Amino acid sequence: MAVAAVPFLATSSAHADTWTGGDLVVYRVGNGSAGLTNAAAPVFLDSFHAAGGAPFASLALPTTTADGNKPLTAAGLSRSEGQLTRSADGHYLAVTGYAATPGTTGPSGTSLTASDKNTVGRVVGIVDANGGVDTSTVLTGSKAPTIIRSAVTDGSRYWATGDKSGIVGAAFGGTPAVIAGSASDNLNGLSVQSGQLFTSGLLTHRLSIVGSGVPTSSASFADLPAAPTTNEAIPANLLTYGYAFVDRIDGTGYAGTTLDTLYVANASNRNGTLDKYSFNGTNWVAKGSIDVPGIQGLVANKTGTNPNGAVELAITTPTALLAKTDSSAATGTLTAGAPTTLATAGANTEFRGVALAPTGTNGPVAFYRSPAASASVPAGTAISASANVLGAVTGVTFKLGTGTPVAATKGAGNVWTASIPTTGKQVGSYALELSATDGTTTVTQTRTVAITAPTGSVGYGTYAIRNTLFKRAGTWATFSTTYSPDKKGLYTATAKRSITGYVYGSKLVLTFQKRTTAGKVYLIVDGKSTLIDLYGTSTSKYTKTFTFTGALKKHSFVIKVAGTKRSASKGKYVYAAAVQVVK
């Protein structure tokens, strides 16, 4: 098979007897050079015209780390994985696999699916209509499925699932979080249909709605209700990877959607069956099935008008891409007869999932690689920004807050990078906006970054003098004071003992306690020394303010005991309490 990135743009080819829904993309495992084993095998996305036959394009997914991408391979003998989904807007495919080079296995030659999730990450890839590929999203540890089976995307976020992870997701480049379920769940196929996220599962959550709409956090499962009669119900042992909902009855829809007809690739019935269900307003009622041994992937295309228009189904098994037309009414029994073969898998390869080919995108698809979400960057340190940008790109910029956009430079593959200066920026949270354009349409992605005080210094706020960032020379004792955030201060009378610190702000306020036993102190700010007398006839608060002009930068201060006093004082002590930095 060819390995060049050939555009996936759908054509108008038609095959009226079988499939007329446009071009199809099939997830293929193996390159045909050797038989499939437990080890990692290369993955290809093969594109077929509606009439079937040989693929008119084949896109090889990465098998090594390069150009910002990770490998995306599949376990050769793990037929539960490799589902393929198209985004709701039709612009992107989501594809899953393992960050492993071909030949990688689990421990002692076991299946790749048994590999350590901390060292062999699970990958969520995104592919656009131009054949642009990004496989930089890698899930590891507890947020990674043991067997990653499927994912969905909207072009800026992803949702992924499999064995022992629940459903996890995030914005591309963000930190993954559990959206629904837990490590006890064994889930199969995600999809977004009629604006609603669905999943299938093994035994539990066999076919379920996930939250409301397409949730990004704290969602729960709601299993599809089955008819009360056993032979009409969704089976309790249903095992499905591919399934497709269709709107065929006007005014009827399940759970706030427009969906009322369901086709299921049922791997638990005999050697595999294609099942049909109809929603009657309360339950999903079985409407017949046909044998399709090895059935796995499934995608639907409705033709004609409701309720009697036909539904065309594209189906995958490990060995073939098939087509089946259900010409019965919405509530009628699935049309009998075996599916028609559109294409067959070559020797030493297997088909997994199937999806409609993505269509042209409205502008590039862009998402962050760095910095990480909510990253902290010390002021004065440039932000290393990078993004993966797919599509016909004419320019990429990054803008920090209201600052001037910085043009990014294109590197290898789809990676764009830029260095964003932070010199003179105030401490706080900023929006870092990524912008990519194809000359006609501009897309943006925003990430929040925190600018902190330069390393070793403190930013805005009030700090106890005992803060560990302030370095003491010599021994200082502790005293109680209400003038410090931690109610403790430091004091000594020994000359030349000191406290040194660094601040980042426009104003520095040093707080001391006046006492009858207090002496004099040198306050040295940015190398300029001022002598202050801290004697007082009673205990009281004393502050000394230093105002900085010009651009924000790091400033130094030293509190140095003079070892001298006025004649009225009973001692030479310096009582230091707090440091305040003002914007």
QUIPEBEL-V523790 format. One record per residue. N is the residue number from 0. RES is the residue in one small letter. OMEGA is omega as a letter, one per 20 degrees, with the letter a starting at -180 (none if undefined). D_LAST is the distance of its C-alpha to the last C-alpha in Angstrom with 1 decimal. Layout:
N;RES;OMEGA;D_LAST, N;RES;OMEGA;D_LAST
This chain:
0;m;r;62.8, 1;a;a;60.6, 2;v;r;57.1, 3;a;r;55.6, 4;a;a;52.8, 5;v;a;54.8, 6;p;a;53.2, 7;f;a;53.8, 8;l;a;54.1, 9;a;r;56.6, 10;t;a;59.9, 11;s;r;62.5, 12;s;a;65.1, 13;a;r;67.1, 14;h;a;69.7, 15;a;a;70.9, 16;d;a;72.8, 17;t;a;70.0, 18;w;r;66.4, 19;t;a;65.2, 20;g;r;61.5, 21;g;a;60.3, 22;d;a;59.6, 23;l;r;58.8, 24;v;a;56.8, 25;v;r;58.1, 26;y;a;56.3, 27;r;r;58.8, 28;v;r;58.9, 29;g;r;60.7, 30;n;r;61.8, 31;g;a;65.5, 32;s;a;66.1, 33;a;a;66.6, 34;g;r;67.0, 35;l;a;64.0, 36;t;r;63.2, 37;n;a;60.6, 38;a;r;58.5, 39;a;r;55.8, 40;a;r;57.3, 41;p;a;55.8, 42;v;r;54.9, 43;f;r;55.9, 44;l;a;55.3, 45;d;a;58.6, 46;s;a;58.9, 47;f;r;62.1, 48;h;a;63.5, 49;a;a;64.8, 50;a;r;68.4, 51;g;a;67.5, 52;g;r;69.2, 53;a;r;67.4, 54;p;r;63.6, 55;f;r;62.6, 56;a;r;59.4, 57;s;a;58.0, 58;l;r;54.4, 59;a;r;54.0, 60;l;a;50.8, 61;p;r;49.2, 62;t;r;51.0, 63;t;r;48.7, 64;t;a;45.0, 65;a;r;44.3, 66;d;a;42.0, 67;g;r;39.4, 68;n;r;42.0, 69;k;r;43.7, 70;p;r;47.4, 71;l;a;48.6, 72;t;a;52.0, 73;a;r;54.1, 74;a;a;56.4, 75;g;a;59.8, 76;l;a;61.6, 77;s;a;58.9, 78;r;r;60.0, 79;s;a;57.6, 80;e;r;54.7, 81;g;r;54.1, 82;q;a;53.5, 83;l;a;52.2, 84;t;r;50.3, 85;r;a;49.3, 86;s;a;46.1, 87;a;r;46.7, 88;d;r;46.1, 89;g;a;48.6, 90;h;a;46.3, 91;y;r;45.8, 92;l;r;47.8, 93;a;a;46.3, 94;v;a;48.2, 95;t;r;47.9, 96;g;a;49.2, 97;y;r;48.4, 98;a;a;46.4, 99;a;r;49.6, 100;t;r;51.9, 101;p;a;55.5, 102;g;r;57.6, 103;t;r;54.9, 104;t;r;56.2, 105;g;a;55.2, 106;p;r;56.3, 107;s;r;59.9, 108;g;r;60.5, 109;t;a;59.6, 110;s;r;58.1, 111;l;a;54.8, 112;t;r;53.7, 113;a;a;53.9, 114;s;a;51.4, 115;d;a;48.4, 116;k;r;45.5, 117;n;a;43.1, 118;t;r;44.8, 119;v;a;46.4, 120;g;r;43.9, 121;r;a;44.9, 122;v;r;44.0, 123;v;a;43.2, 124;g;r;44.1, 125;i;a;43.7, 126;v;r;46.2, 127;d;a;46.2, 128;a;r;49.2, 129;n;a;49.1, 130;g;r;49.6, 131;g;a;46.0, 132;v;r;45.3, 133;d;r;42.1, 134;t;a;42.7, 135;s;a;39.3, 136;t;a;38.7, 137;v;r;40.0, 138;l;r;40.2, 139;t;r;40.7, 140;g;a;41.2, 141;s;a;41.4, 142;k;a;40.0, 143;a;r;42.9, 144;p;r;46.4, 145;t;r;49.2, 146;i;a;51.2, 147;i;a;49.0, 148;r;a;51.0, 149;s;r;49.2, 150;a;r;45.9, 151;v;r;44.9, 152;t;r;42.1, 153;d;a;40.7, 154;g;r;39.4, 155;s;r;35.8, 156;r;r;36.5, 157;y;r;39.4, 158;w;a;41.4, 159;a;r;43.7, 160;t;r;46.3, 161;g;a;49.3, 162;d;r;50.7, 163;k;r;48.6, 164;s;a;45.2, 165;g;r;45.2, 166;i;a;43.4, 167;v;r;40.2, 168;g;a;37.8, 169;a;r;34.5, 170;a;r;33.0, 171;f;a;34.5, 172;g;r;32.4, 173;g;r;30.8, 174;t;a;31.6, 175;p;r;34.9, 176;a;r;35.4, 177;v;a;38.5, 178;i;r;39.1, 179;a;r;42.5, 180;g;a;45.0, 181;s;a;44.9, 182;a;r;46.6, 183;s;a;49.9, 184;d;r;50.2, 185;n;a;52.3, 186;l;a;51.5, 187;n;a;53.0, 188;g;r;52.2, 189;l;r;49.1, 190;s;r;49.4, 191;v;a;47.8, 192;q;a;50.5, 193;s;r;50.2, 194;g;a;46.5, 195;q;r;47.0, 196;l;r;46.4, 197;f;r;49.5, 198;t;r;50.6, 199;s;a;53.9, 200;g;r;54.5, 201;l;a;57.1, 202;l;r;58.9, 203;t;a;55.8, 204;h;a;53.9, 205;r;r;56.8, 206;l;a;55.5, 207;s;r;52.5, 208;i;r;49.9, 209;v;r;46.3, 210;g;r;44.1, 211;s;a;43.8, 212;g;r;43.5, 213;v;a;41.7, 214;p;r;39.3, 215;t;r;36.3, 216;s;r;36.2, 217;s;r;38.2, 218;a;r;41.5, 219;s;a;45.0, 220;f;r;48.4, 221;a;a;51.2, 222;d;r;54.5, 223;l;a;56.7, 224;p;a;59.5, 225;a;r;63.0, 226;a;a;66.3, 227;p;r;68.2, 228;t;a;71.2, 229;t;a;70.8, 230;n;r;72.4, 231;e;a;70.1, 232;a;r;66.9, 233;i;a;64.1, 234;p;r;65.3, 235;a;a;63.7, 236;n;a;63.8, 237;l;r;62.5, 238;l;a;61.0, 239;t;r;59.5, 240;y;r;57.2, 241;g;r;57.7, 242;y;a;58.0, 243;a;r;57.7, 244;f;r;57.4, 245;v;r;58.9, 246;d;a;59.0, 247;r;a;62.7, 248;i;a;63.2, 249;d;r;61.7, 250;g;r;60.0, 251;t;r;60.0, 252;g;a;57.0, 253;y;r;55.8, 254;a;r;52.6, 255;g;r;51.1, 256;t;r;52.0, 257;t;a;54.9, 258;l;a;56.5, 259;d;r;60.0, 260;t;a;61.8, 261;l;r;61.0, 262;y;a;62.4, 263;v;r;61.9, 264;a;a;62.7, 265;n;a;64.2, 266;a;a;64.6, 267;s;a;66.0, 268;n;a;69.1, 269;r;r;72.1, 270;n;a;71.0, 271;g;r;68.5, 272;t;r;68.8, 273;l;a;67.2, 274;d;r;66.9, 275;k;r;66.3, 276;y;r;65.0, 277;s;r;64.8, 278;f;a;62.5, 279;n;a;64.7, 280;g;r;62.0, 281;t;a;61.8, 282;n;r;62.6, 283;w;a;63.0, 284;v;a;66.7, 285;a;a;68.3, 286;k;r;70.1, 287;g;r;71.8, 288;s;r;71.1, 289;i;r;72.6, 290;d;r;72.7, 291;v;a;70.3, 292;p;r;70.5, 293;g;a;67.2, 294;i;a;65.2, 295;q;a;61.5, 296;g;a;59.4, 297;l;r;59.8, 298;v;a;58.6, 299;a;r;60.2, 300;n;a;60.9, 301;k;r;62.4, 302;t;r;65.0, 303;g;a;66.8, 304;t;r;65.9, 305;n;i;65.5, 306;p;a;67.2, 307;n;r;69.8, 308;g;a;68.0, 309;a;r;68.3, 310;v;r;65.5, 311;e;a;65.5, 312;l;r;64.1, 313;a;a;63.2, 314;i;r;63.7, 315;t;r;63.2, 316;t;r;65.2, 317;p;a;64.9, 318;t;a;67.7, 319;a;r;67.4, 320;l;a;65.6, 321;l;r;67.6, 322;a;r;67.8, 323;k;r;69.1, 324;t;r;69.6, 325;d;a;69.8, 326;s;r;71.9, 327;s;r;72.3, 328;a;a;70.8, 329;a;a;67.5, 330;t;a;69.3, 331;g;r;72.1, 332;t;r;73.0, 333;l;a;71.5, 334;t;a;73.8, 335;a;r;76.1, 336;g;a;76.5, 337;a;r;74.9, 338;p;r;72.0, 339;t;r;72.6, 340;t;r;71.3, 341;l;a;69.0, 342;a;r;68.3, 343;t;r;68.8, 344;a;r;66.7, 345;g;r;68.0, 346;a;r;69.5, 347;n;r;67.1, 348;t;r;64.4, 349;e;r;63.3, 350;f;r;61.6, 351;r;a;59.0, 352;g;r;56.9, 353;v;r;57.3, 354;a;r;55.1, 355;l;r;55.4, 356;a;r;54.2, 357;p;r;50.8, 358;t;a;50.8, 359;g;a;48.7, 360;t;r;45.0, 361;n;a;42.9, 362;g;a;40.8, 363;p;r;39.6, 364;v;a;38.6, 365;a;r;35.3, 366;f;a;33.3, 367;y;r;30.8, 368;r;r;31.9, 369;s;j;28.5, 370;p;r;25.7, 371;a;r;26.6, 372;a;r;25.4, 373;s;r;22.0, 374;a;r;21.7, 375;s;a;18.8, 376;v;r;18.0, 377;p;r;16.0, 378;a;a;13.8, 379;g;r;16.3, 380;t;a;19.2, 381;a;r;21.1, 382;i;r;22.0, 383;s;a;25.8, 384;a;r;26.8, 385;s;a;30.4, 386;a;r;32.6, 387;n;a;36.2, 388;v;r;37.5, 389;l;r;41.0, 390;g;r;43.1, 391;a;a;43.8, 392;v;r;40.3, 393;t;r;39.6, 394;g;r;35.9, 395;v;r;32.9, 396;t;r;29.2, 397;f;r;25.9, 398;k;r;22.7, 399;l;a;19.2, 400;g;r;17.4, 401;t;a;18.2, 402;g;r;18.8, 403;t;r;22.2, 404;p;r;24.9, 405;v;a;26.1, 406;a;r;29.9, 407;a;r;31.2, 408;t;r;34.4, 409;k;r;37.4, 410;g;a;38.6, 411;a;r;41.6, 412;g;a;42.7, 413;n;a;40.3, 414;v;r;37.1, 415;w;a;34.4, 416;t;r;31.5, 417;a;r;28.4, 418;s;a;25.6, 419;i;a;22.2, 420;p;r;19.7, 421;t;a;16.1, 422;t;r;15.1, 423;g;r;11.9, 424;k;r;10.9, 425;q;r;7.7, 426;v;r;8.6, 427;g;a;10.7, 428;s;a;14.3, 429;y;r;16.0, 430;a;r;19.5, 431;l;a;21.6, 432;e;r;24.6, 433;l;a;28.0, 434;s;r;30.4, 435;a;a;34.1, 436;t;r;36.8, 437;d;a;40.5, 438;g;r;40.6, 439;t;a;41.5, 440;t;r;39.3, 441;t;r;35.7, 442;v;a;34.4, 443;t;r;30.8, 444;q;a;29.4, 445;t;r;25.8, 446;r;r;24.1, 447;t;r;20.8, 448;v;r;18.9, 449;a;r;15.8, 450;i;a;13.6, 451;t;r;12.9, 452;a;r;11.7, 453;p;a;14.5, 454;t;r;17.7, 455;g;a;17.9, 456;s;r;14.3, 457;v;r;11.9, 458;g;a;8.5, 459;y;r;6.2, 460;g;r;8.9, 461;t;a;11.7, 462;y;r;14.5, 463;a;r;18.1, 464;i;a;19.3, 465;r;r;21.9, 466;n;a;19.7, 467;t;r;21.9, 468;l;r;19.3, 469;f;a;19.7, 470;k;a;23.1, 471;r;r;25.6, 472;a;a;28.5, 473;g;a;31.4, 474;t;r;32.0, 475;w;r;29.7, 476;a;a;31.0, 477;t;r;29.3, 478;f;a;29.1, 479;s;r;28.2, 480;t;r;25.3, 481;t;a;23.5, 482;y;a;20.4, 483;s;r;19.6, 484;p;r;18.8, 485;d;r;22.1, 486;k;r;23.9, 487;k;r;24.8, 488;g;r;24.1, 489;l;r;25.8, 490;y;r;28.1, 491;t;r;30.7, 492;a;a;32.7, 493;t;a;33.7, 494;a;r;32.8, 495;k;r;30.8, 496;r;a;29.4, 497;s;r;25.8, 498;i;a;22.6, 499;t;r;20.6, 500;g;r;17.3, 501;y;a;14.7, 502;v;r;10.9, 503;y;a;8.6, 504;g;a;5.2, 505;s;a;5.2, 506;k;r;6.7, 507;l;r;9.3, 508;v;r;11.5, 509;l;a;14.9, 510;t;r;17.3, 511;f;r;21.0, 512;q;r;24.2, 513;k;r;26.6, 514;r;r;30.2, 515;t;a;33.7, 516;t;a;33.9, 517;a;r;30.6, 518;g;a;30.8, 519;k;a;28.7, 520;v;r;25.8, 521;y;r;24.5, 522;l;a;20.7, 523;i;a;20.5, 524;v;a;17.2, 525;d;r;17.7, 526;g;a;21.4, 527;k;a;21.3, 528;s;r;22.9, 529;t;r;22.7, 530;l;a;25.4, 531;i;r;24.6, 532;d;a;27.3, 533;l;r;26.6, 534;y;r;30.0, 535;g;r;30.3, 536;t;r;33.4, 537;s;r;32.0, 538;t;a;29.4, 539;s;a;26.0, 540;k;r;22.3, 541;y;r;20.8, 542;t;r;17.2, 543;k;a;16.3, 544;t;r;13.0, 545;f;a;12.3, 546;t;a;10.3, 547;f;r;10.2, 548;t;a;11.6, 549;g;a;12.7, 550;a;r;11.7, 551;l;r;9.3, 552;k;a;11.6, 553;k;r;12.7, 554;h;r;13.2, 555;s;r;16.0, 556;f;r;16.9, 557;v;r;20.3, 558;i;a;21.7, 559;k;a;25.3, 560;v;a;28.1, 561;a;a;30.1, 562;g;r;33.2, 563;t;a;33.9, 564;k;r;33.9, 565;r;a;35.2, 566;s;a;38.8, 567;a;a;38.1, 568;s;r;36.0, 569;k;a;37.8, 570;g;a;35.8, 571;k;a;33.4, 572;y;r;31.0, 573;v;a;27.3, 574;y;a;25.7, 575;a;a;22.2, 576;a;a;20.4, 577;a;r;16.8, 578;v;r;13.6, 579;q;r;10.1, 580;v;a;6.9, 581;v;r;3.8, 582;k;none;0.0
